[in-house]
Amino acid sequence: MRHNRSVKSLGRKSGHRKAMLANMASSLILHKRIETTLEKAKALRVYVEPLITKSKEDTTHSRRIVFSYLKQKEAVAELFRVVAPKIADRPGGYTRIIKNGFRLGDGANMAYIELVDFNKAVLEADVPAKETVKKPTTRRSRSRKSVEKSVETIAETGTETSAETSTEEVAEKSPKAAKSTAKKAAPKSAPKTASKATPKAAPKSTGKVATKAPAKKVTAPRKTGNA
């Protein structure tokens, strides 16, 4: 049992643990972000942050101390040339741990560990917030909106004048073409109405003889004997 032991063994002996942390620290410095288990990420943060603080002083002594931990010349050069200028104004907290669920198989808790100043997504999200701050304007300076409006009005007037001049030049050069276009543009006259109404066509004969209605008999009034 680990009673009051500050060092996490990570299930390894001291030599294996130091070599593993040195390799992980070099990979973090070279790639700026790596994925590992949560316990290893927490152990790596304690291991690598003092080395990043040591890189703020670019001296031979500092480089030799960092090299004794990392064991890689490429990682030491990257740390002192690229990482150190970026974190020069940061007093601490150079790394960030982001949990990434559980690993398939053994169910280990996974996490990302990255350098804070090299996360492009976070830095790009912070840029618009800085640009929204308005700068103090002087009396003589013109606002950007007014300048854009003036440019747009100048462009519109220029296009209108160019269109008018082009139509005038075309009319002067080709008067016949202008007349033809005017004739085409004129509305067509209404069609002439027929002076005489067309007679209606006689109905066609069906071939059947029309039957005449029987004539009604006219009865004369009867004569009486007194007449």
C-alpha positions in Angstrom: 0.0 0.0 0.0 1.2 3.5 -0.8 1.0 5.2 2.5 1.8 9.0 2.2 3.9 8.4 -1.0 3.8 11.5 -3.3 5.2 9.8 -6.3 2.8 7.7 -8.4 4.4 4.5 -9.4 2.1 3.9 -12.5 2.7 0.2 -12.0 6.3 0.5 -13.0 9.8 0.6 -11.4 11.7 3.8 -11.1 13.9 3.3 -14.2 11.0 2.3 -16.4 8.8 5.2 -15.1 11.5 7.9 -15.7 12.2 6.7 -19.2 8.5 6.6 -20.0 8.0 10.2 -18.7 11.0 11.4 -20.6 9.7 10.0 -23.9 6.2 11.4 -23.2 7.6 14.9 -22.4 9.7 14.9 -25.6 6.6 13.9 -27.6 4.5 16.7 -26.0 7.2 19.3 -26.8 7.6 18.2 -30.4 3.9 17.6 -31.2 2.3 20.1 -28.7 -0.5 17.6 -28.0 -0.6 13.8 -27.2 -3.2 11.3 -26.0 -2.6 9.1 -23.0 -4.3 7.8 -19.9 -5.5 10.3 -17.3 -3.1 9.1 -14.6 -0.1 9.3 -17.0 -1.2 12.8 -18.1 -1.3 14.0 -14.5 2.2 12.5 -13.8 3.5 14.0 -17.0 2.3 17.5 -16.1 4.3 17.4 -12.8 7.3 16.2 -14.8 7.3 18.6 -17.7 6.2 22.0 -16.3 9.4 22.6 -14.3 11.4 21.9 -17.4 9.3 24.5 -19.3 10.0 27.0 -16.5 13.7 26.3 -16.8 13.7 27.0 -20.5 12.8 30.7 -19.9 16.6 31.2 -19.2 18.4 30.3 -22.4 21.8 29.4 -21.0 24.1 26.5 -21.4 23.5 25.4 -17.8 19.7 25.4 -18.3 20.1 23.4 -21.5 22.2 20.8 -19.9 19.8 20.3 -17.0 16.8 20.0 -19.4 18.8 17.5 -21.5 19.5 15.4 -18.5 15.7 14.9 -18.2 14.6 14.7 -21.8 17.5 12.8 -23.4 16.7 14.2 -26.8 18.5 17.0 -28.6 15.5 17.7 -30.9 13.2 18.2 -28.0 15.6 20.5 -26.2 16.1 22.6 -29.3 12.3 22.8 -29.9 11.7 23.8 -26.2 14.2 26.6 -26.1 13.6 28.0 -29.7 9.9 27.7 -30.2 8.1 27.0 -26.9 10.1 29.3 -24.6 9.3 32.5 -26.5 5.6 31.7 -26.5 5.3 31.1 -22.8 7.6 33.9 -21.7 4.8 36.0 -20.2 2.9 33.1 -18.6 3.7 32.6 -14.9 2.7 28.9 -14.9 0.1 26.4 -16.0 1.7 25.6 -19.4 -0.3 22.4 -20.0 -4.0 21.5 -20.2 -5.6 18.1 -19.6 -8.9 17.2 -21.5 -10.7 14.0 -20.6 -11.6 11.8 -23.6 -13.8 9.0 -22.3 -12.8 5.4 -21.8 -10.6 3.1 -23.8 -12.1 0.0 -25.5 -10.7 -3.3 -24.0 -9.5 -2.4 -20.5 -11.8 0.6 -20.0 -8.9 3.0 -19.0 -9.8 6.6 -18.5 -8.2 8.5 -21.5 -7.2 12.1 -21.8 -5.4 14.7 -24.0 -2.6 16.7 -22.6 -1.5 19.8 -24.6 0.4 23.0 -24.4 -2.0 25.9 -23.7 -0.3 28.5 -26.0 -0.3 26.2 -29.0 -4.0 25.3 -29.2 -5.1 26.9 -32.5 -8.8 26.5 -32.0 -8.8 28.4 -28.7 -6.5 31.1 -30.0 -8.7 31.7 -33.1 -11.8 31.9 -30.9 -10.2 34.6 -28.8 -9.2 36.8 -31.7 -12.7 38.3 -32.5 -13.2 39.3 -28.9 -10.0 41.3 -29.0 -10.9 43.0 -32.3 -14.3 44.3 -30.9 -12.6 46.8 -28.7 -13.0 50.2 -30.3 -10.0 52.4 -30.7 -10.3 56.1 -29.7 -10.8 58.2 -32.8 -9.5 61.7 -33.3 -11.4 64.8 -34.6 -9.8 64.7 -38.1 -10.1 60.9 -38.7 -13.1 59.7 -40.7 -15.1 56.7 -39.7 -14.7 53.6 -41.8 -18.4 53.4 -42.7 -18.4 56.9 -44.1 -15.4 56.2 -46.2 -17.0 53.0 -47.6 -20.3 54.9 -48.4 -18.4 57.6 -50.2 -16.5 55.0 -52.3 -19.8 53.2 -53.1 -21.5 56.5 -54.2 -18.5 57.3 -56.4 -18.6 53.9 -58.0 -22.3 54.2 -58.7 -22.1 57.7 -60.2 -19.2 56.5 -62.4 -21.1 53.5 -63.7 -24.2 55.7 -64.4 -22.2 58.3 -66.3 -20.3 55.6 -68.3 -23.7 54.0 -69.3 -25.1 57.4 -70.4 -22.0 58.3 -72.4 -22.0 54.9 -74.1 -25.6 55.2 -75.2 -25.0 58.7 -76.5 -22.0 57.5 -78.5 -23.9 54.7 -80.0 -26.7 57.0 -81.0 -24.3 59.4 -82.7 -22.4 56.7 -84.6 -25.4 54.7 -85.8 -28.6 56.8 -86.2 -30.2 54.1 -88.3 -29.7 51.6 -85.5 -31.3 54.0 -83.0 -34.3 54.5 -85.3 -34.7 50.7 -85.7 -34.6 50.2 -82.0 -37.2 52.9 -81.5 -39.5 51.2 -84.0 -39.0 47.9 -82.3 -39.8 49.5 -78.9 -43.0 51.2 -80.2 -46.2 49.2 -79.4 -47.8 47.4 -82.2 -51.1 48.9 -83.6 -54.4 47.1 -82.8 -55.6 44.8 -85.6 -58.2 46.2 -88.0 -61.7 45.3 -87.4 -63.7 43.7 -90.2 -66.0 46.2 -92.0 -68.6 43.6 -92.9 -70.0 41.0 -90.7 -69.4 37.5 -92.0 -72.7 35.8 -92.8 -73.6 32.8 -90.7 -73.4 29.5 -92.4 -76.7 27.7 -93.2 -77.4 24.7 -91.1 -76.5 21.4 -92.8 -79.4 19.2 -94.0 -79.7 15.9 -92.2 -81.5 14.1 -95.1 -84.7 13.4 -93.1 -88.1 14.8 -94.4 -89.7 17.0 -92.0 -93.2 15.8 -91.1 -96.0 18.4 -91.4 -98.3 18.9 -88.5 -102.0 17.8 -89.3 -104.3 20.8 -90.1 -107.0 21.6 -87.6 -110.7 21.2 -88.8 -112.8 24.3 -88.7 -116.4 23.5 -87.6 -119.2 25.9 -88.8 -121.8 26.9 -86.3 -125.0 25.0 -86.4 -128.2 26.6 -88.0 -131.2 26.8 -85.8 -134.8 26.3 -87.2 -135.9 29.9 -86.5 -133.3 31.3 -88.9 
